[in-house]
Structures are given as structure tokens and as C-alpha cells.
Amino acid sequence: MLGGQRALVTGSSRGIGLAVAAAFAEQGASVCLTSEQPVHACPEVVEMLARYPDRVHYFQADLSKDGEADRLVTSAWSALGGIDVLVNNLGTYREPAFLDITKANFDSIFNVNVWSAIAVTQAVVRRAVAANRGGRILFSSSLNGSRSEPAHTLYDASKGAINALTRQLAIELAALGFTTAAVAPGLVETPLTDFGLRSDPAAREAIVNQIPIRRIATVDEVAGWYIFLASPAARYATGIVIPVDGGLDAQQMGWRPITENERK
């Protein structure tokens, strides 16, 4: 489905980013993975490099630092011979309680979750325009961008910004030949979102019981949406945010007992 496509996926040493990069490679795309970690600290990336030695590349880059976005895109563009699909997946969620939030906390979360996406997108679009080409820009958002969760003030606000950026760039970049889309997962089994649930069965069950289809998503179930959105089949879709959440966004509230009077 993605044969001949060239993709850069940020935040791709683990979790959703790694799954997306692996799915792209399986579908025939050439892919650049990246994170702030050295490659020897990313065993699953090493396995991918060995499996697809001609089509998969890895570049270490700390996108929280000035100049790293341009350096990364320069390296990826050279390795791939161009970039057709950019997946802005890099993100973090750790923050203090609301009353303890400082400007430094704000800057840290928004720098990683929002500014890195803007900076990498700028670098890709500038190169593509110079080469007289367009492309597709995908974002990893979250259900938290439209639904609130306790103790995630900055994370939720940053994902709301990503949703707005997805819509804005659909308008801003349409004339340059780019389309945009975002995937907004609910709870997904990743190292970042585990929250210790594997060691706390009761807490895990309580959370699962709030999901209409009664299970947590796998990274592969989420990655499939990126494949579709990067494919020619989605070429007319732009500015959209797709929730992949097991029905959470459709639900008014968590499960509650229904009284007999309500049923009459």
C-alpha cells in the first residue's frame, strides 16, 4: 500500500511511533526513525535496521533543542532521497499538579509536544517546496485533546493545540500540495502509558470497564490508521482528527447502573 513512499517518523524508538514506522516498512515504505536515544539503546530499532537494511534508517536527535529539527530533516531527506510523509509523533505527558505548574513546566511540555512538530514540519515543507513537491503531514494527537483527564493540564492543552495545528495547516499548506491529518488514540498499551497497570489488576480493570469495547488498544491497532492516512486512498482527506479510542469519545460518562424508573 505504501510502496515507494518515503517517511520520517519522530518519537519512533518505542510505542506508537515504533509501531507506525514498522507498519510503514512492512507496507513497502522507506522510513527514517528518530529519538533522543542512541541507536544501541533501542533494541527494536536495531532489529528493524537489520530486517530492512536498504529501507530503514535511524538518526539520533533531541528535538527539544534548537537546530535539531533542521539537522534531522536534512539527514532524513538525504538518506531517503526526499520525504513524502511526515509523522509528528514525539510527545510526553509528565507534569506536576495544576497548582504546582511553572512556566518551565509549560515550556517543557509545549516545546516537545507542539513546537517540535512545528519545527520539523517547517523543515520538511521548505525542502519540499524547493523541490516543487507536496506531501502528507500526520500528527499523533490524543483523545485528551478534546476530552479532559485529571492531572494532565499541560498534556491535554498541548494535544488540543495539535488538533488546532492539524486543521490550520490543512488550510495553510493546501496551496503547497500538502494534506494533514491526526490520529487521536484513547488508552494504548505502550511503555509511556502503562501507568503501572500491569502490576495493579484492580486499577486496570476499573479503567477497562470505562471503555465501551472493554479493552485497551494495541499499538498495531492504532498504527493501521496511519497506514491508511498515508496511503493514496486518503488523498482527499485533510484537516481531520480521527479518534481511535474504543468508543470513549462517543460516551457521555463511564458506566453507571440504570434504575428501573429510567427504563419505564
C-alpha positions in Angstrom: 0.0 0.0 0.0 2.9 2.4 0.7 5.4 1.1 -1.8 7.8 3.8 -3.0 6.7 6.2 -0.2 9.4 7.9 2.0 8.5 8.6 5.6 10.0 10.3 8.6 8.5 9.3 12.0 9.5 11.2 15.1 9.5 9.7 18.5 9.8 6.3 17.0 12.1 4.3 19.3 9.2 2.7 21.1 5.4 2.7 21.5 3.1 4.1 18.8 5.9 5.7 16.8 7.9 2.5 16.6 4.7 0.6 15.6 3.9 3.2 12.9 7.4 3.0 11.5 7.4 -0.8 11.4 4.0 -0.8 9.8 5.2 1.6 7.1 8.2 -0.5 6.4 6.0 -3.7 6.2 3.9 -1.9 3.6 6.9 -1.1 1.4 7.8 2.4 2.5 11.3 3.6 3.2 11.4 5.0 6.7 13.6 7.2 9.0 13.2 6.6 12.7 14.4 9.0 15.3 14.5 9.7 19.0 16.9 11.3 21.5 18.3 7.9 22.4 21.5 6.4 20.8 20.6 3.5 18.5 22.2 0.9 20.7 19.7 1.8 23.4 16.8 0.9 21.1 16.9 -2.8 20.5 13.7 -2.9 18.5 15.0 -0.3 16.2 18.2 -2.3 15.7 16.1 -5.3 14.7 14.3 -3.1 12.1 17.5 -1.9 10.7 18.7 -5.4 10.3 15.4 -6.5 8.7 15.2 -3.7 6.2 18.9 -2.6 5.7 18.1 -0.8 2.4 14.9 1.0 3.5 15.1 1.8 7.2 17.4 4.4 8.8 17.8 5.8 12.3 19.0 9.3 13.4 19.5 10.3 17.0 18.1 13.8 17.5 16.9 15.7 20.6 14.1 17.8 19.1 13.8 19.8 22.3 17.0 21.6 21.2 17.2 24.5 18.7 18.5 23.4 15.3 17.9 19.7 15.8 14.8 19.7 13.6 16.7 21.1 10.6 19.6 18.7 11.2 17.2 15.7 11.4 15.3 16.6 8.3 18.5 17.3 6.3 19.8 13.8 7.3 16.5 12.0 6.6 16.0 13.8 3.3 19.4 12.8 2.2 19.0 9.2 3.3 15.6 8.7 1.7 16.0 11.0 -1.3 13.0 13.0 -0.2 10.2 12.9 2.3 6.6 12.2 1.2 5.1 11.5 4.6 6.0 13.1 7.9 4.6 11.7 11.2 4.9 14.1 14.1 4.6 11.5 16.9 7.0 12.8 19.5 5.3 13.6 22.8 5.5 13.4 26.6 2.9 13.8 29.4 4.8 14.1 32.7 3.8 17.2 34.6 3.1 18.4 38.2 -0.3 19.1 39.8 -2.1 22.2 38.4 -1.2 24.5 41.3 2.4 23.5 41.1 2.8 24.1 37.4 5.5 26.6 36.5 6.4 28.3 33.2 9.3 25.9 32.9 6.9 23.0 33.0 4.7 24.7 30.4 7.7 25.4 28.2 9.0 21.8 28.5 5.7 20.1 27.6 4.8 22.5 24.7 8.4 22.5 23.4 8.3 18.7 23.0 4.6 18.2 22.1 3.9 21.2 19.9 7.0 23.2 18.9 8.9 20.1 17.8 6.1 19.3 15.4 6.0 22.8 14.0 9.8 22.9 13.6 10.1 19.6 11.8 7.1 20.4 9.6 8.6 23.7 8.6 11.9 22.0 7.7 10.1 19.3 5.6 7.8 21.8 3.8 10.7 24.2 3.0 12.7 21.4 1.4 9.6 20.0 -0.5 8.7 23.4 -1.8 12.2 23.9 -3.1 11.9 20.6 -4.8 8.5 21.5 -6.2 6.8 18.7 -4.3 4.0 18.3 -1.8 3.3 15.6 0.7 1.3 14.4 3.7 1.7 15.5 7.3 0.3 13.3 10.1 0.2 14.1 13.8 -0.2 11.9 16.9 -2.8 13.6 19.0 -4.8 12.1 21.8 -8.4 11.8 22.9 -7.1 14.2 25.6 -7.1 16.9 23.0 -10.9 17.0 23.1 -11.8 15.2 26.4 -10.2 16.1 29.7 -8.4 13.9 32.2 -7.4 14.7 35.8 -3.7 15.7 36.4 -3.0 16.3 32.7 -3.5 20.0 32.4 -0.5 20.8 30.1 -0.7 17.5 28.2 -4.4 18.0 27.4 -3.7 21.6 26.4 -0.8 20.6 24.1 -2.9 17.9 22.4 -5.7 20.5 21.9 -3.0 22.6 20.2 -2.0 19.7 17.9 -5.7 19.3 16.9 -5.8 23.0 16.0 -2.5 22.8 14.2 -3.8 19.9 12.1 -6.7 22.0 11.0 -4.7 25.2 10.5 -2.0 23.5 8.4 -4.6 21.9 6.2 -5.6 25.4 5.1 -2.1 27.0 5.3 -0.4 24.3 3.2 -3.1 23.2 0.8 -1.8 25.5 -1.9 1.7 24.0 -1.5 0.4 20.5 -2.1 0.2 19.2 1.4 -2.6 17.5 3.3 -2.8 16.9 7.0 -4.5 14.5 9.5 -4.2 13.5 13.1 -4.8 10.2 14.9 -6.3 10.7 18.4 -5.9 7.4 20.4 -7.5 6.7 23.7 -5.6 4.4 26.1 -3.0 2.3 24.3 -0.6 -0.3 25.6 2.8 1.4 25.4 5.7 2.0 27.8 4.7 5.6 28.1 1.0 4.9 29.1 1.4 1.8 31.2 0.9 3.7 34.5 1.8 0.5 36.3 -1.5 -1.1 35.3 0.1 -4.4 34.6 1.1 -4.6 38.3 -2.3 -3.3 39.5 -5.1 -5.6 38.1 -7.8 -3.8 40.0 -6.9 -0.4 38.7 -6.5 -1.8 35.2 -10.0 -3.4 35.4 -11.5 -0.2 36.6 -10.1 1.7 33.6 -11.0 -1.1 31.1 -14.6 -1.0 32.3 -14.9 2.6 31.2 -14.0 1.7 27.6 -17.1 0.7 25.7 -15.4 -2.2 23.9 -13.8 -3.3 27.2 -10.1 -3.4 26.3 -7.1 -1.2 25.8 -5.8 -0.7 22.3 -2.6 -2.3 20.9 -0.1 -0.1 19.1 -0.8 -2.2 15.9 -4.5 -1.3 16.0 -3.6 2.4 16.1 -0.8 2.1 13.5 -3.2 0.9 10.9 -4.8 4.3 10.8 -1.5 5.9 10.0 -1.1 3.5 7.1 -4.5 4.4 5.7 -3.9 8.2 6.1 -0.5 8.0 4.4 -1.9 6.0 1.5 -3.3 7.2 -1.8 -6.8 6.2 -0.6 -6.8 9.1 1.8 -5.5 11.8 -0.6 -8.7 13.9 -0.4 -8.9 13.9 3.4 -7.3 16.9 5.1 -7.6 18.8 8.4 -9.2 15.8 10.1 -8.7 14.4 13.6 -9.7 10.7 13.9 -10.4 9.3 17.4 -9.3 5.7 17.8 -10.5 5.1 21.3 -12.7 2.0 21.6 -15.8 4.3 21.8 -14.7 6.6 24.6 -15.4 9.8 22.6 -18.9 8.6 21.9 -19.6 8.0 25.6 -21.2 10.7 27.8 -19.9 9.2 31.0 -18.4 6.0 32.4 -20.7 3.0 33.1 -23.4 3.6 35.7 -26.3 1.5 36.9 -29.6 2.2 35.1 -32.6 2.4 37.5 -35.9 0.7 36.8 -37.6 4.1 36.7 -35.3 5.2 33.8 -36.3 2.1 31.8 -40.0 2.8 32.1 
